[in-house]
Amino acid sequence: MTSAENMEKRLEELERDYADLMERVRDLELQVGQLTERNLHGSCSSCSLQ
């Protein structure tokens, strides 16, 4: 395999890894949004956004 082929293969792997990471970030953002929403609807005595 030439170094150019190696680099191309590595790039494809990185792109896949990046796509996976972005998917996980989106999932985490959704979870954080849900938790924040739940906390805001909960008791507002401990909430600093009164």
Phi, psi and omega in degrees: 000134179283165180294329178294319178295320178300315181296320180296317179296317180297320179298318178298318179297317180296320179296320178295315179301317181297316179299318178298316181297316181297323178296317179294322178297317179299317178300315180295320179299320177297315180298316180297318178300317180294317180295317180298315180299314181298318180294322181292327180278346180283208182289131182263006178289327179265004184272133181274000183260032181289000000 
